[in-house]
Amino acid sequence: MQVDELLKPFPIKEFHPFPRALMGPGSHELIGPEALKMGFKKTLIMTSGLRGTDIVHKISESMKWHGIETVIYDQVESNPKDYNVMDSVKLYQENSCDSFVSIGGGSSHDACKGARVSVAHDGRNVNEFEGFNQSENPKNPPHIAVSTTAGTGSETSWAYVITDTTTDPNNPHKYVAFDDASVTSLAIDDPVLYYDCPIDFTAQCGFDVLAHASEPYVSRLNFEPSLGNALHAIELTAQNLREAVWNGQDLPGRQGMMYAQYIAAQAFNSGGLGIIHSISHAVSAFYDTHHGLNNAVALPRVWAFNMPVAYKRFARIAEAMGVDTTHMTDVQAAEAALAASIRLLRDVGIPEKFTDVTQDSYSKNRLGQGPTKFYENEKTITGNDADVDRITNHVLGDACTPGNPKECTFTTVRPVVDHCMNGDLDDLLS
C-alpha cells in the first residue's frame, strides 16, 4: 500500500527495521573479522572510487587478509544510475560472488542496495522495484555498508534512490524505492573516514542530515517513535556542522555529524519525508546535481511553505538549533528557526538558489555530463518557466511528497520550486 493510501483509511503506522551497527573511531578496521563471521567468501565491493584516498584499498586488503576474495566495482556515480546497478549485478554474477560491501556515501550504498534486490530476483532490472516493498524475495545477499560521509544514512534506512535512464530523455526520472528487504546486514560508521571529505561536500551532506531530521519531525505521518531522534539530530547538526566543515580533522565535529546523520535516517525511516526531498530528487534527475546541495537550497523554502500548518513543531526546531525562544510566540520562534537555517547555510558556504549552481560551484559536480540527451542540452540550470514546470511535475509524482505536512498541488508547489530556482533567501525573512 502506498503512503498516501495508508494515511487516509486508518492510523496504523509501521516501524521499519534497522541493521546492526558499529560506530566510532577505528570501527572500519573490524570489517575483515566481521565479514568472516558473517560467512563472506567472495565479495563485490561497490564504491565511487574515492580517488585520492586509500580507503577502498585498506578495506579490501583487510578482507583479503582474512581469506575473503574481493572484486571491485568503482564506477558508481553521484545520483546512482540504473546502469551502475545493473553493471554491478553482472559483475557479481560473473564472478560468483556471495556478498556485498559498499564504501562511500549514499550513492554507493543505494546502488548496492538496488543491486542486492536485483540479484535476489535473478538479475531483474532494478527499475522494476520502484515504490514500496516491490521485491518478492526477502533473502538478499549479505551487505556491509561502510560510510565515508555524514549525509544520507542509507546504511541504516530501508530506502534507496536510483535514476532511471530508460525514460524519455527529455523527461528523466529519479525514484525512491522503499523496501524492508534492502536494509543492510551491518552498518559501519567511522568518523575518521570522513577526514578526507571535501569542505563543500561535507556542508552539502550536512544539509541532507538537516532535511532528514526536520521532515519527519513535521511530517503528516506524525510518527511518535521518530520525533525524539529527529529533534536530537537537528540539535547535533546545529552544534557540529560548522566545525566539521571548516575544521575537517576535528574528531568531535565529525563524530557529532556521524551520530546526527545516523539517527536522522532512523527518524525518517518510519517517520517519512516531504518535498525537500521531492524537489531534490527532481532537480538531480534533470541536472545530476548533488542531493545534499539540492536539499540545502530547498530546505528554507519548504520550511517557509510548511510553517503555517506546523508552527509549534518549527518552534521546537528553533530551540534545537540553539535559538533562545524565551518570550517568543510559536510563530516568532518558527520564523527564528527559518532564520537559523539560512544562517547555517550561509556559514557553510552553500549556493543560495539553483541558478547560482555552476560547473565550478561544488567539487562533485557533474552538471552537463549526465547520461541522457537532456543533460547535453541543459548544461546550466535555467530556472525559466519550462524548467520550473517540469521540476514541479516531477515533485508531485515523488514517493516522498505524500508525507509533506501541507497539501501539495501544482498550484501550491510551483511557487516554491520557482523560489528555489530564482528567489532571494532574504525574501523569506521579510
C-alpha positions as CSV (number, residue, x, y, z in Angstrom):
1,M,0.0,0.0,0.0
2,Q,1.3,3.5,-0.9
3,V,1.8,6.0,1.9
4,D,-1.0,8.3,0.8
5,E,-3.4,5.4,0.7
6,L,-2.3,4.3,4.1
7,L,-2.8,7.6,5.7
8,K,-6.4,8.0,4.7
9,P,-8.3,5.0,5.9
10,F,-6.7,4.0,9.2
11,P,-4.0,5.2,11.6
12,I,-1.7,2.1,11.6
13,K,1.9,3.2,11.1
14,E,4.8,0.9,10.5
15,F,8.1,0.8,12.3
16,H,10.8,-0.3,9.8
17,P,13.9,-2.4,10.7
18,F,17.4,-1.1,11.4
19,P,20.6,-3.1,10.9
20,R,23.2,-3.9,13.5
21,A,25.9,-1.1,13.5
22,L,29.5,-0.5,14.6
23,M,30.1,3.2,15.3
24,G,33.1,5.2,16.3
25,P,36.8,5.8,15.5
26,G,38.5,2.7,14.2
27,S,35.4,0.7,13.6
28,H,36.2,0.3,9.9
29,E,39.2,-1.8,10.9
30,L,36.8,-4.5,12.1
31,I,35.3,-5.2,8.6
32,G,37.6,-8.3,8.0
33,P,36.6,-10.3,11.1
34,E,33.0,-9.1,10.8
35,A,32.8,-10.3,7.2
36,L,34.4,-13.6,8.1
37,K,31.9,-14.0,10.9
38,M,29.0,-13.4,8.5
39,G,30.2,-16.1,6.1
40,F,31.6,-13.9,3.3
41,K,33.8,-15.8,0.9
42,K,33.9,-13.7,-2.3
43,T,32.6,-10.1,-2.0
44,L,31.7,-7.5,-4.5
45,I,32.9,-4.1,-3.2
46,M,30.8,-1.2,-4.6
47,T,32.2,2.3,-4.4
48,S,32.5,5.6,-6.3
49,G,36.3,5.0,-6.3
50,L,37.1,7.5,-3.6
51,R,40.0,8.7,-5.7
52,G,42.8,10.3,-3.8
53,T,42.3,8.2,-0.7
54,D,43.4,4.7,0.2
55,I,40.1,3.8,2.0
56,V,39.0,1.2,-0.6
57,H,42.5,-0.4,-0.7
58,K,42.7,-0.7,3.1
59,I,39.3,-2.3,3.4
60,S,39.9,-4.7,0.5
61,E,43.2,-5.7,1.9
62,S,41.7,-6.3,5.4
63,M,39.2,-8.7,3.9
64,K,41.8,-10.5,1.8
65,W,44.0,-11.0,4.9
66,H,41.0,-12.8,6.5
67,G,40.8,-15.1,3.5
68,I,37.9,-13.3,1.7
69,E,38.3,-12.7,-2.1
70,T,37.2,-9.3,-3.4
71,V,36.0,-7.9,-6.7
72,I,35.8,-4.2,-7.0
73,Y,33.2,-2.1,-8.9
74,D,34.2,1.5,-8.6
75,Q,32.1,3.2,-11.2
76,V,29.1,4.2,-9.0
77,E,28.1,7.8,-10.0
78,S,26.6,10.5,-7.9
79,N,22.9,10.1,-8.1
80,P,23.4,6.4,-9.0
81,K,22.0,5.3,-12.3
82,D,20.2,2.2,-13.2
83,Y,23.1,1.1,-15.4
84,N,25.5,1.4,-12.4
85,V,23.3,-1.1,-10.5
86,M,22.9,-3.5,-13.4
87,D,26.7,-3.4,-14.4
88,S,27.5,-4.3,-10.8
89,V,24.9,-7.1,-10.8
90,K,26.5,-8.5,-14.0
91,L,30.0,-8.4,-12.3
92,Y,28.6,-10.1,-9.2
93,Q,27.1,-12.9,-11.2
94,E,30.1,-13.4,-13.5
95,N,32.4,-13.7,-10.5
96,S,30.1,-16.0,-8.5
97,C,30.2,-13.5,-5.5
98,D,28.2,-14.3,-2.4
99,S,28.1,-10.9,-0.6
100,F,28.4,-7.1,-0.9
101,V,30.4,-4.3,0.7
102,S,29.6,-0.7,-0.2
103,I,32.1,2.1,0.6
104,G,31.2,5.7,0.4
105,G,28.1,7.8,0.8
106,G,24.5,7.4,-0.2
107,S,25.3,6.8,-3.8
108,S,27.4,3.7,-3.1
109,H,25.0,2.4,-0.5
110,D,21.9,3.0,-2.6
111,A,23.4,1.4,-5.7
112,C,24.4,-1.6,-3.7
113,K,21.0,-2.0,-2.1
114,G,19.5,-1.9,-5.5
115,A,22.0,-4.5,-6.8
116,R,21.2,-6.8,-3.9
117,V,17.5,-6.7,-4.7
118,S,18.2,-7.4,-8.3
119,V,20.5,-10.3,-7.6
120,A,17.8,-11.8,-5.3
121,H,15.5,-11.7,-8.3
122,D,17.8,-13.4,-10.8
123,G,19.1,-10.1,-12.2
124,R,15.8,-8.4,-13.0
125,N,16.2,-4.7,-13.8
126,V,16.3,-2.6,-10.7
127,N,13.7,-0.2,-12.1
128,E,11.1,-2.9,-11.7
129,F,11.3,-2.4,-7.9
130,E,10.4,1.3,-7.7
131,G,7.8,2.0,-5.0
132,F,7.0,0.4,-1.6
133,N,8.2,-3.2,-0.9
134,Q,8.0,-4.3,-4.5
135,S,10.6,-7.1,-4.1
136,E,9.3,-10.6,-3.7
137,N,12.3,-12.4,-2.3
138,P,13.2,-11.2,1.2
139,K,16.5,-13.1,1.2
140,N,19.1,-10.8,-0.3
141,P,22.9,-11.4,-0.2
142,P,24.5,-10.0,3.0
143,H,25.8,-6.4,2.8
144,I,28.2,-4.4,4.9
145,A,27.9,-0.6,4.3
146,V,30.9,1.5,5.3
147,S,30.2,5.2,5.3
148,T,32.7,7.9,4.4
149,T,30.3,10.8,4.6
150,A,27.9,12.1,7.2
151,G,24.8,12.6,5.0
152,T,22.2,10.1,3.8
153,G,22.1,7.5,6.5
154,S,21.5,5.0,3.7
155,E,23.5,2.4,5.7
156,T,20.6,2.2,8.3
157,S,17.5,3.0,6.3
158,W,15.0,1.0,4.2
159,A,15.3,3.4,1.2
160,Y,17.4,3.6,-1.9
161,V,17.3,6.2,-4.7
162,I,18.0,5.4,-8.4
163,T,18.0,7.5,-11.6
164,D,16.1,5.7,-14.3
165,T,17.8,6.4,-17.6
166,T,15.4,4.4,-19.7
167,T,12.7,7.0,-19.7
168,D,12.1,9.9,-22.1
169,P,15.5,11.6,-22.4
170,N,13.8,14.9,-22.2
171,N,11.9,13.9,-19.0
172,P,14.4,11.9,-16.9
173,H,13.1,10.2,-13.8
174,K,14.6,9.7,-10.3
175,Y,12.8,7.5,-7.9
176,V,12.8,6.2,-4.3
177,A,12.4,2.5,-3.6
178,F,11.4,1.7,0.0
179,D,12.0,-1.9,0.7
180,D,12.5,-3.7,4.1
181,A,14.5,-6.4,2.2
182,S,17.1,-3.8,1.2
183,V,18.2,-2.9,4.7
184,T,21.9,-3.6,5.1
185,S,23.2,-6.5,7.2
186,L,25.8,-4.4,9.1
187,A,26.5,-0.6,9.1
188,I,29.9,0.7,9.9
189,D,30.3,4.4,10.7
190,D,33.8,5.6,11.4
191,P,34.2,9.4,11.7
192,V,37.9,9.0,10.9
193,L,36.9,8.1,7.3
194,Y,35.2,11.5,7.0
195,Y,38.5,13.4,7.3
196,D,39.1,13.3,3.5
197,C,35.6,14.6,2.7
198,P,35.9,17.9,0.8
199,I,34.7,21.1,2.5
200,D,31.7,21.8,0.2
201,F,30.7,18.1,0.1
202,T,30.8,18.0,3.9
203,A,28.5,21.0,4.0
204,Q,26.0,19.7,1.5
205,C,25.9,16.3,3.2
206,G,25.2,18.1,6.5
207,F,22.1,19.7,5.0
208,D,20.9,16.3,3.8
209,V,21.0,15.4,7.6
210,L,19.0,18.5,8.5
211,A,16.4,17.6,5.9
212,H,16.3,14.0,7.1
213,A,15.7,15.2,10.6
214,S,13.3,18.1,10.1
215,E,11.0,16.4,7.6
216,P,9.9,13.5,9.8
217,Y,9.5,16.0,12.7
218,V,6.8,17.9,10.9
219,S,5.6,15.0,8.7
220,R,1.8,14.4,8.4
221,L,2.7,10.8,9.5
222,N,3.4,12.3,12.9
223,F,5.1,9.1,14.0
224,E,5.8,9.4,17.7
225,P,8.8,7.0,17.8
226,S,10.6,9.1,15.2
227,L,10.2,12.6,16.9
228,G,12.9,12.3,19.5
229,N,15.6,11.2,17.1
230,A,14.5,13.9,14.6
231,L,14.8,16.7,17.1
232,H,18.1,15.5,18.6
233,A,19.6,15.1,15.1
234,I,18.7,18.7,14.4
235,E,20.4,19.8,17.6
236,L,23.6,17.8,16.7
237,T,23.7,19.2,13.2
238,A,23.4,22.8,14.5
239,Q,26.1,22.1,17.1
240,N,28.6,20.3,14.8
241,L,28.2,21.1,11.1
242,R,30.2,24.3,11.1
243,E,33.1,22.7,12.9
244,A,33.0,19.6,10.6
245,V,33.1,21.8,7.5
246,W,35.8,24.3,8.4
247,N,37.9,22.1,10.6
248,G,37.6,18.7,9.0
249,Q,40.2,17.0,11.1
250,D,38.2,17.8,14.3
251,L,37.1,14.5,15.7
252,P,34.2,15.8,17.9
253,G,32.7,17.7,15.0
254,R,33.0,14.7,12.6
255,Q,31.7,12.3,15.3
256,G,28.8,14.6,16.1
257,M,27.8,14.6,12.5
258,M,28.2,10.9,12.3
259,Y,25.6,10.4,15.0
260,A,23.4,13.2,13.6
261,Q,23.2,11.5,10.2
262,Y,22.6,8.1,11.6
263,I,19.7,9.0,13.9
264,A,18.2,11.4,11.4
265,A,18.0,8.5,9.0
266,Q,16.4,6.3,11.7
267,A,13.9,9.1,12.2
268,F,12.8,9.3,8.5
269,N,13.0,5.5,8.2
270,S,9.5,5.3,9.7
271,G,8.6,8.9,10.1
272,G,8.5,9.9,6.5
273,L,9.9,12.7,4.4
274,G,8.5,15.6,2.4
275,I,9.0,17.9,-0.6
276,I,12.5,19.0,0.4
277,H,13.5,15.6,-0.8
278,S,11.0,15.6,-3.7
279,I,12.5,18.8,-5.0
280,S,16.0,17.4,-4.6
281,H,15.2,14.2,-6.5
282,A,13.6,16.2,-9.3
283,V,16.5,18.7,-9.7
284,S,19.1,15.9,-9.7
285,A,17.0,13.9,-12.2
286,F,17.3,16.7,-14.7
287,Y,20.7,18.2,-13.8
288,D,22.6,15.5,-11.8
289,T,23.4,18.0,-9.1
290,H,24.4,16.7,-5.6
291,H,21.5,15.5,-3.4
292,G,22.7,17.3,-0.3
293,L,23.2,20.6,-2.2
294,N,19.7,20.3,-3.6
295,N,18.3,19.7,-0.1
296,A,20.1,22.7,1.2
297,V,18.7,25.0,-1.4
298,A,15.2,23.6,-1.0
299,L,15.1,23.4,2.8
300,P,14.5,27.1,3.8
301,R,11.8,27.4,1.1
302,V,10.0,24.3,2.1
303,W,10.2,25.2,5.8
304,A,8.5,28.5,5.0
305,F,5.9,26.7,2.9
306,N,5.1,24.2,5.7
307,M,5.2,26.6,8.7
308,P,1.5,27.7,8.7
309,V,0.4,24.1,9.4
310,A,3.2,23.3,11.9
311,Y,4.2,26.4,13.9
312,K,4.6,24.6,17.2
313,R,6.9,22.0,15.7
314,F,9.0,24.6,14.0
315,A,9.2,26.5,17.3
316,R,10.8,23.4,18.8
317,I,13.2,23.2,15.9
318,A,14.3,26.7,16.7
319,E,15.2,25.6,20.2
320,A,17.1,22.6,18.9
321,M,19.1,24.9,16.6
322,G,20.2,27.0,19.6
323,V,17.7,29.9,19.4
324,D,16.6,31.4,22.7
325,T,12.9,31.4,22.2
326,T,12.0,32.8,25.6
327,H,9.1,35.3,25.3
328,M,8.6,34.4,21.7
329,T,5.2,33.2,20.3
330,D,5.2,30.0,18.3
331,V,5.1,32.0,15.1
332,Q,8.0,34.1,16.1
333,A,10.0,31.1,17.2
334,A,9.2,29.2,13.9
335,E,10.4,32.2,11.9
336,A,13.6,32.2,14.1
337,A,14.1,28.6,13.1
338,L,13.9,29.6,9.4
339,A,16.5,32.4,10.0
340,A,18.8,29.9,11.8
341,S,18.7,27.5,8.8
342,I,19.6,30.3,6.4
343,R,22.4,31.5,8.7
344,L,23.7,27.9,8.8
345,L,23.5,27.6,5.0
346,R,25.5,30.8,4.6
347,D,28.0,29.9,7.3
348,V,29.0,26.7,5.5
349,G,29.1,28.3,2.0
350,I,26.3,26.6,0.1
351,P,24.8,28.3,-3.1
352,E,21.6,30.0,-2.2
353,K,19.5,29.2,-5.3
354,F,19.7,26.7,-8.1
355,T,20.6,29.2,-10.7
356,D,23.7,30.0,-8.7
357,V,24.9,26.4,-9.2
358,T,27.6,26.3,-11.9
359,Q,30.2,23.9,-13.2
360,D,32.7,25.3,-10.6
361,S,30.4,25.6,-7.6
362,Y,31.0,22.2,-6.0
363,S,33.7,19.5,-6.1
364,K,31.4,16.6,-7.0
365,N,29.9,18.5,-9.9
366,R,28.5,16.6,-12.9
367,L,26.4,19.4,-14.3
368,G,26.1,18.9,-18.1
369,Q,27.7,15.5,-18.0
370,G,24.8,13.1,-17.4
371,P,23.7,10.1,-19.4
372,T,20.7,11.4,-21.4
373,K,20.1,13.9,-24.1
374,F,18.6,16.3,-21.6
375,Y,22.0,16.8,-19.9
376,E,23.6,17.6,-23.2
377,N,21.1,20.2,-24.0
378,E,20.9,21.7,-20.5
379,K,24.4,22.3,-19.1
380,T,23.2,25.0,-16.8
381,I,20.1,25.3,-14.6
382,T,17.9,27.8,-16.4
383,G,15.1,28.4,-13.9
384,N,12.8,29.5,-16.7
385,D,9.1,28.7,-16.8
386,A,9.5,25.4,-18.6
387,D,12.2,24.4,-16.0
388,V,10.0,25.2,-13.1
389,D,7.0,23.4,-14.6
390,R,8.9,20.1,-15.3
391,I,10.6,20.1,-11.8
392,T,7.1,20.7,-10.2
393,N,5.5,17.9,-12.1
394,H,8.3,15.5,-11.0
395,V,7.8,16.6,-7.4
396,L,4.1,15.8,-7.5
397,G,4.9,12.2,-8.6
398,D,7.7,11.6,-6.0
399,A,7.1,9.0,-3.2
400,C,8.2,11.5,-0.5
401,T,5.5,14.1,-1.3
402,P,2.6,12.4,0.5
403,G,4.4,12.8,3.8
404,N,4.6,16.6,3.5
405,P,2.6,18.3,6.2
406,K,1.0,20.8,3.9
407,E,-1.1,19.6,0.9
408,C,0.8,19.7,-2.4
409,T,-0.8,20.6,-5.7
410,F,0.8,22.1,-8.9
411,T,-0.6,25.5,-7.9
412,T,0.8,25.4,-4.3
413,V,4.2,23.8,-5.1
414,R,5.1,25.7,-8.2
415,P,5.9,28.9,-6.4
416,V,8.1,27.0,-4.0
417,V,10.1,25.5,-6.9
418,D,10.3,28.9,-8.6
419,H,11.8,30.4,-5.5
420,C,14.3,27.6,-5.2
421,M,15.4,28.3,-8.7
422,N,15.4,32.1,-8.7
423,G,14.4,33.6,-5.3
424,D,16.3,35.6,-2.8
425,L,16.5,33.9,0.7
426,D,16.2,37.3,2.3
427,D,12.7,37.5,0.9
428,L,11.7,34.6,3.3
429,L,12.8,36.7,6.3
430,S,10.9,39.9,5.5
